[in-house]
Amino acid sequence: MTLLHRASSRPATAAAAEGYDTRLTLPLALGSLLNPINSSMIAVALVPIGIAFGAPAAQTVWLVTALYLVTAVAQPVVGRVVDLVGPRRPYLVGTALVGVAGLLGAFAPTLGLLVLARALLGLGTCAAYPAAMSLVRRATDRSGEGRGTAAVLTVLAVTNQVVMIVGPTLGGLLVGLGGWRTLFLVNVPLAVACLVLGGLRLPRVPGTTDLTVADGAARPSVAARLDVAGVALFAAALTSLMLVLVGATPWWVLAVTVVTGAGFARHELRTAHPFIDLRLLAGNRPLLLTYARALLTATATYAFMFGYVQWLEQGRGLGEAAAGLLMLPTSVVAVTVASATGRRAPVRAALLVGAASLLVGAAVLAVVQPGSPTWVLVVAGVGIGGMQGLSGLANQKALAQQADSASVGAAAGLLRTFMYVGALVSTAAIAALYADGPTTTGLHDLALAMIGCAVAAGVLTLADRSLRRRPAAPTSPPAPTSGENPR
């Protein structure tokens, strides 16, 4: 029998007891944008960083890969910590680490230290999103209808999904104004703002994962509930897989993935306190479909963000600032669509229209030429922006409905893991298709892969029957009132 979980017993404030506390929106949104903005800004800086250090593209790509590797592995781990100890401490520690990493990157004298700074950024940005999803789910469980949660999910979607598109534009402007080191230095004021707002507004609440134990039995420690062995096996399997995906190791390393992956599954099915409850996950088909859609849309998004921007700079001959500005229509469309549809659009309809929008944008990229009119490039960007504004928020809303309330932090972290696996798949595809540089032929092949992602995402949406019905009322046990003894 798998673990039984209970929600935490008391809300942090009177406002929170009635539903979602809107004072949390600013720190949660600001903290959540740290990851996507650092993921995307670097796209326009790879070429100038390579020139500065005399490094080829095969080395500068580690600035992208390092952040993805660390984030993909650490995200569900940090999400689990949020479930265990509550959202406040992981949020504050993570954002402090972002500030340290920003300073290290701003003054790094070597490419190696710059890669280390990117890895630390990946680790530091892992806490804010699961912390936000944990607080949103708490509000939903308390109020029944989750008053205010649709609005905050819309804000999170804008800051998490759309910022990935805004990033290249902002990055191009920052590089043009102060050089590529400003992309790291900008993290310092952002981290300070998160620390101040988080310290003032985030509630001091316990974790939501509370194991059921017999009367008089000792409650397992946080370390025991974290399942260190499971985390280690998960990290080994995922890291070896990602190193294979980016072509950094021989293909025999895939055997390490198979062995450690099998060991992870065996351990998780046998341990009393699993890091990821595979039985519950396997039985939650809608959540698995949401993860698969997130992987597909992330693969297409990052293929566009990195592959398309490189083609603009070298295939079309644009500078970093001009390439960033050409991404602006994508940003505007994504923000507009997410803001206009976030609160009311049904999840299924949003996912289907998002897949269709990706299909249109990718189809345009499949025929674009270096001399194509600017408006053709804008049409492609508008299609990708529509997908970003619709699909990102819809998958996020689906997860909020489908995940178990006691482990929503880990579930949200795992969603990010699937997204960054998609990012690394796109990185591997770009490396293979751009073997001779970012040519137009390579861009066309990349666009065909994006079309495949759009079709697959649409099929998975149609296959998810849970999206056809209205979300049920929360199934988590009600929070015990004062004086009750939770068991």
C-alpha positions in Angstrom: 0.0 0.0 0.0 1.4 3.4 -0.9 1.7 6.3 1.5 -1.3 8.2 2.8 -0.9 12.0 3.0 -2.8 14.7 4.8 -2.9 18.4 4.2 -1.4 20.7 6.8 -3.6 21.7 9.6 -3.8 25.5 9.8 -3.8 28.5 7.5 -1.1 31.1 8.1 -3.3 34.1 8.2 -7.0 35.0 8.5 -6.9 36.2 4.9 -5.5 32.9 3.8 -8.2 31.0 5.7 -10.8 32.5 3.4 -9.0 31.7 0.2 -6.0 32.9 -1.7 -4.1 35.8 -0.2 -3.5 38.3 -3.0 -0.6 39.8 -1.2 1.4 36.7 -2.2 1.1 37.3 -5.9 4.0 39.8 -6.3 6.7 37.7 -4.5 5.5 34.5 -6.1 5.4 36.0 -9.6 8.7 37.7 -9.2 10.4 34.6 -7.9 8.9 32.4 -10.6 10.2 34.6 -13.4 13.9 34.1 -12.3 14.1 30.7 -14.0 12.6 31.4 -17.4 14.3 34.8 -17.7 17.7 33.3 -17.1 16.8 30.4 -19.5 16.0 32.8 -22.3 18.2 35.9 -22.0 21.3 33.8 -22.6 20.1 33.0 -26.2 21.4 36.3 -27.7 24.6 36.3 -25.6 26.2 32.9 -26.7 28.0 34.5 -29.7 29.5 37.5 -27.8 30.5 35.3 -24.9 32.2 32.9 -27.2 34.1 35.8 -28.8 35.1 37.1 -25.3 36.6 33.8 -24.2 37.7 32.5 -27.6 35.4 29.5 -27.1 33.6 27.6 -29.9 29.9 27.0 -29.9 30.5 23.4 -28.6 31.8 25.0 -25.4 29.4 27.9 -25.0 26.4 25.6 -25.3 27.3 24.5 -21.8 26.0 27.8 -20.6 22.6 26.5 -21.7 23.0 22.9 -20.8 24.4 23.5 -17.2 21.3 25.4 -16.2 18.9 22.8 -17.8 20.8 19.8 -16.2 20.7 21.2 -12.7 17.2 22.5 -12.9 15.7 19.3 -14.4 17.3 17.2 -11.6 16.8 19.6 -8.7 13.3 20.9 -9.5 11.3 17.9 -8.2 13.7 17.5 -5.3 13.2 21.1 -4.2 9.5 20.7 -4.8 9.6 17.7 -2.4 11.3 19.9 0.2 8.6 22.5 -0.2 6.0 19.7 0.5 8.0 18.7 3.6 9.0 22.0 5.3 6.6 24.6 3.7 7.2 27.1 0.9 8.8 30.0 2.8 12.3 28.7 3.7 13.1 27.1 0.3 11.9 30.3 -1.5 14.2 32.5 0.6 17.2 30.3 0.3 16.8 29.8 -3.4 16.4 33.5 -4.2 19.5 34.3 -2.1 21.5 31.8 -4.1 20.3 33.5 -7.3 21.9 36.7 -6.1 25.2 35.0 -5.3 25.2 33.3 -8.7 24.5 36.6 -10.5 27.5 38.2 -8.8 29.7 35.3 -9.7 28.7 35.4 -13.4 29.1 39.2 -13.6 32.7 39.0 -12.6 33.7 35.5 -13.8 37.2 35.6 -15.4 36.8 32.2 -17.2 34.2 30.3 -19.1 34.3 27.5 -16.5 33.3 29.9 -13.7 30.6 31.3 -15.9 29.2 27.8 -16.4 29.3 27.3 -12.7 27.3 30.5 -12.2 24.7 29.2 -14.6 24.4 25.9 -12.7 24.0 27.8 -9.4 21.3 30.0 -11.1 19.5 26.8 -12.1 19.6 25.5 -8.5 18.5 28.8 -6.9 15.5 29.2 -9.2 14.0 25.8 -8.4 12.1 26.9 -5.3 9.8 29.7 -6.3 7.5 27.8 -8.7 6.7 24.8 -6.4 6.3 27.2 -3.6 3.7 29.1 -5.6 1.8 26.0 -6.7 1.8 24.8 -3.1 0.2 28.0 -1.8 -2.3 28.1 -4.6 -3.4 24.5 -3.9 -3.7 25.3 -0.2 -6.1 28.1 -1.1 -8.1 25.8 -3.3 -8.4 23.1 -0.7 -9.5 25.6 2.0 -12.1 27.5 0.0 -13.4 24.7 -2.1 -13.6 26.9 -5.2 -10.1 28.4 -4.9 -11.2 32.0 -4.9 -8.5 34.1 -6.5 -6.4 31.1 -7.7 -7.4 31.5 -11.4 -6.1 35.0 -11.3 -2.8 34.1 -9.7 -2.4 31.1 -12.1 -2.8 33.5 -15.0 -0.1 35.8 -13.5 2.2 32.8 -13.0 1.6 31.7 -16.6 2.5 35.2 -17.9 5.6 35.4 -15.8 6.8 31.8 -16.4 5.8 31.1 -20.0 5.8 34.5 -21.6 9.0 35.7 -19.9 10.8 33.0 -21.8 9.8 34.9 -25.0 10.5 38.3 -23.5 13.9 37.1 -22.4 15.7 37.3 -25.8 14.4 40.8 -26.4 15.4 42.0 -23.0 18.7 40.1 -23.3 19.5 41.8 -26.6 18.8 45.2 -25.2 21.0 44.5 -22.1 23.9 43.2 -24.2 23.6 46.2 -26.4 23.6 48.6 -23.4 26.2 47.1 -21.1 27.6 43.9 -22.6 26.8 40.3 -21.8 27.8 40.5 -18.1 24.7 42.6 -17.4 22.7 39.4 -18.1 24.1 38.0 -14.8 24.2 41.2 -12.9 20.5 41.9 -13.4 19.8 38.9 -11.1 21.1 40.8 -8.0 18.4 43.4 -7.7 15.8 40.8 -8.7 17.0 38.5 -5.9 17.0 41.3 -3.4 13.4 42.2 -4.3 12.4 38.6 -3.9 14.1 38.3 -0.5 12.4 41.5 0.8 9.0 40.7 -0.5 9.2 37.0 0.4 10.4 37.8 3.9 7.6 40.2 4.5 4.7 38.4 2.8 5.2 34.6 2.6 3.4 32.8 5.4 5.1 30.6 8.0 3.2 27.4 7.4 4.2 23.8 7.7 4.6 21.4 4.9 1.6 19.7 3.3 3.1 16.2 3.3 2.4 14.7 6.7 2.7 11.0 7.0 0.0 9.0 8.7 1.5 7.2 11.7 0.0 5.0 14.4 -0.8 6.6 17.8 2.4 7.0 19.8 4.7 6.2 16.9 7.6 8.4 16.1 7.1 10.6 13.1 9.9 10.1 10.5 12.4 13.0 10.1 12.5 15.3 7.1 15.6 13.6 5.9 13.9 10.2 6.0 10.9 11.5 4.1 13.1 13.2 1.5 14.3 9.7 0.4 17.9 10.5 -0.2 18.6 7.2 -2.0 15.7 7.8 -4.3 16.9 11.3 -5.1 20.4 10.1 -5.8 19.2 7.4 -8.2 16.8 9.8 -9.9 19.6 12.4 -10.3 22.0 9.8 -11.8 19.4 8.5 -14.3 18.3 11.9 -15.4 21.8 13.4 -15.6 23.2 10.5 -17.7 20.2 10.7 -20.0 20.6 14.4 -20.5 24.3 14.1 -21.1 23.5 11.6 -23.9 20.9 13.9 -25.3 23.3 16.8 -25.7 26.0 14.6 -27.1 28.4 15.2 -24.3 29.2 11.6 -23.6 29.5 8.3 -25.6 26.3 6.5 -26.3 27.3 3.7 -23.8 26.4 6.1 -21.0 22.8 5.4 -21.9 23.4 2.0 -20.1 23.9 4.1 -17.0 20.5 5.6 -17.5 18.9 2.2 -17.9 20.5 0.7 -14.8 20.0 3.7 -12.5 16.5 4.2 -13.9 15.6 0.6 -13.1 17.2 0.9 -9.7 15.2 4.1 -9.0 11.9 2.4 -10.0 12.7 -0.6 -7.8 13.6 1.5 -4.9 10.6 3.8 -5.1 8.2 0.9 -5.3 9.7 -0.7 -2.2 10.6 2.2 0.1 8.2 3.3 2.8 8.7 7.0 2.0 9.2 7.4 -1.8 10.6 10.6 -3.3 8.1 10.1 -6.2 5.2 7.8 -5.5 5.3 5.8 -8.8 2.1 3.9 -8.0 0.1 7.1 -7.6 1.8 8.7 -10.6 1.2 5.6 -12.8 -2.5 5.7 -11.8 -2.9 9.3 -12.6 -3.2 9.2 -16.4 -4.3 12.8 -16.8 -1.2 14.1 -15.0 1.0 11.9 -17.1 -0.6 13.3 -20.3 0.0 16.9 -18.9 3.7 16.1 -18.4 3.9 14.7 -22.0 2.2 17.9 -23.4 4.6 20.0 -21.4 7.6 18.2 -22.8 6.3 18.6 -26.4 5.5 22.3 -26.1 8.8 23.0 -24.3 10.7 21.2 -27.0 9.1 23.4 -29.6 9.5 26.6 -27.5 13.2 26.2 -26.9 13.8 25.1 -30.5 12.3 28.4 -31.6 14.0 30.4 -28.9 17.5 29.2 -29.5 17.4 27.8 -33.0 15.5 30.6 -34.6 17.5 33.3 -32.8 20.8 31.8 -33.9 19.5 31.8 -37.5 18.4 35.4 -37.2 21.9 36.4 -36.1 23.9 34.3 -38.5 21.6 33.1 -41.2 19.8 36.5 -41.7 22.7 38.6 -40.5 21.0 40.6 -37.7 22.8 41.9 -34.6 21.9 40.8 -31.1 19.6 43.8 -30.3 17.8 43.5 -33.7 17.3 39.8 -33.2 15.9 40.4 -29.8 13.5 43.1 -31.1 12.2 40.7 -33.8 11.1 38.4 -30.9 9.0 41.3 -29.5 5.8 40.5 -31.4 5.9 37.0 -30.0 6.1 38.4 -26.5 3.2 40.8 -27.1 1.0 38.1 -28.4 1.8 35.7 -25.6 1.1 38.3 -22.9 -2.1 39.4 -24.6 -3.5 35.9 -25.1 -2.6 34.7 -21.6 -4.1 37.8 -20.0 -7.3 37.7 -22.1 -8.0 34.0 -21.7 -6.3 32.9 -18.5 -9.3 33.1 -16.1 -12.1 31.8 -18.3 -10.8 29.7 -21.2 -11.5 25.9 -20.8 -8.2 24.0 -20.5 -9.0 21.6 -23.4 -10.0 24.4 -25.8 -6.9 26.4 -24.9 -4.6 23.4 -25.5 -6.1 22.6 -28.9 -5.9 26.2 -30.1 -2.4 26.4 -28.7 -1.4 23.3 -30.7 -2.9 24.8 -33.8 -1.1 28.1 -33.3 2.2 26.3 -32.9 1.4 24.4 -36.1 0.9 27.7 -38.0 4.1 29.3 -36.7 6.2 26.2 -37.4 4.8 25.9 -40.9 5.9 29.4 -41.7 9.4 28.7 -40.4 9.5 25.7 -42.6 9.5 27.9 -45.7 11.2 31.1 -44.6 14.3 32.3 -46.4 17.1 34.8 -45.5 15.5 37.4 -47.7 11.9 36.8 -46.6 10.0 40.0 -45.8 9.9 41.0 -42.1 6.2 40.5 -41.9 6.6 36.8 -42.7 8.9 36.4 -39.7 6.4 38.3 -37.6 3.7 35.8 -38.6 5.8 32.9 -37.4 6.5 34.7 -34.1 2.8 35.4 -33.6 2.0 31.7 -34.0 4.6 30.7 -31.4 3.4 33.5 -29.1 -0.2 32.2 -29.3 1.0 28.7 -28.3 3.0 30.2 -25.4 0.1 32.2 -24.1 -2.4 29.3 -24.3 -0.6 26.1 -23.7 1.6 27.1 -20.8 -1.2 28.4 -18.7 -3.5 25.5 -19.7 -1.0 22.8 -18.6 -0.4 24.7 -15.4 -4.1 24.8 -14.6 -4.4 21.1 -15.5 -1.7 20.2 -13.1 -3.3 22.3 -10.3 -6.4 20.1 -10.7 -4.8 16.8 -11.3 -2.0 16.6 -8.7 -2.5 15.2 -5.2 -2.7 18.2 -2.8 -0.2 16.7 -0.4 2.5 16.5 -3.0 1.7 19.3 -5.3 5.1 20.9 -4.8 6.9 17.8 -6.1 4.3 17.4 -8.9 4.9 21.0 -10.0 8.7 20.5 -9.8 8.3 17.4 -12.0 6.4 19.5 -14.5 9.4 21.7 -14.8 11.6 18.7 -15.2 9.7 17.5 -18.2 9.9 21.0 -19.6 13.7 21.0 -19.3 14.0 17.6 -20.7 12.2 19.1 -23.7 14.7 22.0 -23.7 17.6 19.5 -23.8 15.9 17.5 -26.6 15.7 20.8 -28.5 19.3 21.5 -27.8 20.3 18.1 -29.1 18.2 18.7 -32.2 19.8 22.1 -32.8 23.3 20.7 -32.4 22.5 17.9 -34.9 20.7 20.1 -37.5 23.1 23.0 -37.2 26.2 20.9 -37.6 27.3 23.2 -40.4 26.0 26.3 -38.6 22.5 27.8 -38.4 21.7 27.4 -42.1 18.3 27.9 -43.6 18.1 24.2 -44.4 18.7 23.4 -40.7 16.0 25.9 -39.7 13.5 24.2 -42.0 14.3 20.8 -40.6 13.9 22.2 -37.1 10.6 23.6 -38.1 9.4 20.2 -39.3 10.3 18.8 -35.8 8.2 21.6 -34.3 5.3 20.6 -36.5 5.6 17.1 -35.2 5.4 18.5 -31.6 2.3 20.5 -32.4 0.5 17.4 -33.9 1.5 15.2 -31.0 0.3 17.8 -28.4 -3.0 18.0 -30.1 -3.5 14.2 -30.2 -2.6 14.0 -26.4 -5.1 16.7 -25.7 -7.9 14.8 -27.5 -6.9 11.6 -25.7 -7.3 13.2 -22.3 -10.9 12.6 -21.3 -10.5 14.3 -18.0 -10.3 17.7 -19.8 -13.8 17.2 -21.2 -15.5 17.5 -17.8 -15.5 20.3 -15.2 -12.9 19.9 -12.5 -14.3 18.2 -9.4 -14.3 19.7 -6.0 -11.0 19.1 -4.1 -10.7 15.5 -2.8 -8.1 16.2 -0.1 -9.2 15.7 3.5 -10.5 18.9 5.2 -8.0 20.7 7.4 -8.7 19.8 11.0 -10.1 22.6 13.2 -8.3 23.8 16.3 -8.1 21.1 18.9 -8.3 18.2 16.5 -5.4 15.7 16.4 -4.4 15.1 12.8 -3.5 11.5 12.1 
